[in-house]
Each structure stands twice: as C-alpha cells, then as structure tokens.
Amino acid sequence: MLNTVTETLLMGPGPSLVSQSVRDAMARPTIGHLDPRFIAIMDEVKSMLRTAMETGNDLTIPLSGTGSAGMEASFVNFVEPGDAVLVLINGVFGLRMREVASRLGAKVTALEFDWGQPVVPGRVRAALAAGSYDLVAVVHAETSTGVRNPVEEIAPIVAGTDALFLVDTVTSLGGVPVSVDAWGADIVYSGTQKCLSCPPGLAPLTVSERGRDRLRRRTSPVPNWYLDLTLLTSYWEGAKRSYHHTAPINMIYALHQALANLIDEGLDATHRRHAAAHERLAAGLPRLGLSMLVDEGSRLPMLNAVTVPEGVDEASIRRRLLEEHDIEIGAGLGPLAGKIWRVGLMGETARSEHVDRLLAALGDVL
Ligand SMILES: Cc1ncc(COP(=O)(O)O)c(C=O)c1O
C-alpha cells in the first residue's frame, strides 16, 4: 500500500512539502535517546529553535506530539482550576483554545471577533481594563481563515497587566517573524509541518522566566503526566538527563535539518520568499475571476483563503486538482466550509513555480 504514495504538491493548510535534506535526515540510523550523540543533537535543536523563535528563553524544546500537543501543554501547565483566562477568538483554533482551557476548570472569557477579520487591540484593552486575568491567549496565524492577528499590538496591552501571554504560532513560525522576546510573550508553541517544512510530529514550545515562575508556584500538580514541563525539563535540560519518555529520535533529526535549512537561508530571506509567493498568488487569482476573503492588511502570506465563486462546487474542484494535477489544497472549516479554499504557501511550498503550477491547474479545472 505504501507503494501508492507518490509526490503531491502540498498546497493545503499543512503538511507542506518536505525537502529532500529533511527526508534524508529522517532516514539516518536511529540511536538511543540517552546516547551522548543524541543529547548533543537535542542541544543543537534547542539552540536553533531559540534562533527561529527569536528568544533567549532557556526552556525552548520540541514536545513529542503535533501542534495540538503544544496547545494542550501550554494550557495544562500554566492554568489551574478557577484561573481567569481570556481567549481571543476569530476562528477554529481560538475556539479550540477555549475548549482546552475550559476542560481544565478555568473561568474562561471569550472575546470574539468576526471570522475573516483580525483581533481588534482596542477591544482587548477594554476587556483587560474591565477585568483581571491570569492568562491571555491568542492565535497569531488563524489557519482556518487566513487572518494574521496583530500580536505585536496586543502584546504591550497584555504586558501592562499581571496576565501571562500565550501565543499559538503553529502556522506562522518560519513564514513571518515570531519575535517571542520582543513581544514579551510568556508561552509560545508551534508545529513542524507548516512553514518549517518538516513532517508533522513535534511541537516547538518556549517559556519565559515569568512563565516558569508561575509553573513553580502552582498549588496543584500538572494534571497531565506526559506534557508536564516540570518532568520534561529533567530530560531536556541540565548536565545529567533522565528518562521521561522515549523521544521520537528520527523526527528530532528531521527538525534539526529543517531548522538548519531555515537558518542557512536566513529568517528574513525566508519571510521574504513567503511574501513573494503570496503576492504572486494574489496577483494571479483575479485573472481567474477569484478573490481573497481577507482584507489586504491582515492577510497571512502562508495561508490564503480564496472565496469560492457562486455556483462552483468547491469539493469537486479540490478533487480534480488532486486527481488530475497532483495538487492538494484545503477546504474551509466551520462557518467557512463550502465558502473558501485554503491555499497554503508554507515552507518549501512557498516558491513561485508552485504558485504558477496551481494557477495553471485552477485555470484548467475551473
Ligand atoms: C493555528 C493552529 N493551531 C493548532 C493546530 C493544531 O496542530 P496539529 O494539527 O499539528 O495538531 C493547527 C493545525 O492546523 C493550527 O493551524
């Protein structure tokens, strides 16, 4: 059955194309997870993650699990029952944050914004002036709508309070700047399968000293053993490492190579490549009678929500792109199901030749 898997141009909301160097890294021999050579690889991964996330945080590690493990870990470690949590919601992943925080017994307040529109900083300021919160959470790149939330404007508002600031950068990391220290964010997580161009399977996470302090002062144990950072740090930090769980060795090789590729190209150059691919797509769509859902100023370069024209069966277009052109694009989620396609220009996918191939294929199937 594996023989049926052939190369598809991945232009959906993730996973994105994985480069040959990352695939080769994954194929290297598996070694023991406490082998000194593997510990050295772990340390290099932590250091390169700090570069990618623009942070000096000591606690910067990839969690074993997909982006959702990053979300779960971010709430389960830093939220205790009864804590007041403010979640800024303008899409599916903000809704998920609310669900995760609620399951932990937090008092969750949802500040909701229209899907397809960004979070409005003035409303965040008003909410924080009206109530006091232990944690404020936002999704930087809302993958369900293609909106970039103005984290750089929200961050100083949260910084004026005692709340921890939690940011989801699953889709943004590697595609636009994720400036953890400049934002003053306390907990930031991501995923590997989007702009890092690595297969799905790890969730980079970084925590500020303020965040670690909150963790130390918890009055109840972290209710999830696997994602408990107080235990995980004994495996990822210090001169003597002790077993917590068996790290997914070959996935860590893959992330090591993907981060090396990002740093070799340069963060700025990688971000410019994503922007250029996005502009090429946005310029080409009107020629096919297509338009973007999100206003120009709030568009994500790596996730383009394209409005499905009246009378077009969006699922049949996606199916024909896959069957006749080996191109995958994504469907809309929730209230946007049937109304948009989601075109990912993430990592290795964000290249002009891929945009041109998609535009030609869309011209054919439409
Ligand atoms: C913004 C955002 N957060 C969290 C997730 C969950 O990540 P995963 O599907 O890797 O578990 C996704 C996945 O698309 C996402 O886009």
The ligand as an SDF file (V2000), in Angstrom:
LIG
                    3D

 16 16  0  0  0  0  0  0  0  0999 V2000
   -3.1920   27.6320   14.4030 C   0  0  0  0  0  0  0  0  0  0  0  0
   -3.1590   26.1710   14.6820 C   0  0  0  0  0  0  0  0  0  0  0  0
   -3.0710   25.7470   15.9510 N   0  0  0  0  0  0  0  0  0  0  0  0
   -3.0400   24.4400   16.2580 C   0  0  0  0  0  0  0  0  0  0  0  0
   -3.1000   23.4760   15.2710 C   0  0  0  0  0  0  0  0  0  0  0  0
   -3.0780   22.0350   15.6440 C   0  0  0  0  0  0  0  0  0  0  0  0
   -1.9380   21.4230   15.1170 O   0  0  0  0  0  0  0  0  0  0  0  0
   -1.8890   19.8780   14.7530 P   0  0  0  0  0  0  0  0  0  0  0  0
   -2.9190   19.6180   13.7120 O   0  0  0  0  0  0  0  0  0  0  0  0
   -0.4820   19.7200   14.2500 O   0  0  0  0  0  0  0  0  0  0  0  0
   -2.1180   19.1140   15.9920 O   0  0  0  0  0  0  0  0  0  0  0  0
   -3.1840   23.8640   13.9390 C   0  0  0  0  0  0  0  0  0  0  0  0
   -3.2650   22.8750   12.8570 C   0  0  0  0  0  0  0  0  0  0  0  0
   -3.5660   23.1710   11.7210 O   0  0  0  0  0  0  0  0  0  0  0  0
   -3.2130   25.2490   13.6340 C   0  0  0  0  0  0  0  0  0  0  0  0
   -3.2960   25.6620   12.3740 O   0  0  0  0  0  0  0  0  0  0  0  0
  1  2  1  0
  2  3  1  0
  2 15  2  0
  3  4  2  0
  4  5  1  0
  5  6  1  0
  5 12  2  0
  6  7  1  0
  7  8  1  0
  8  9  2  0
  8 10  1  0
  8 11  1  0
 12 13  1  0
 12 15  1  0
 13 14  2  0
 15 16  1  0
M  END
$$$$
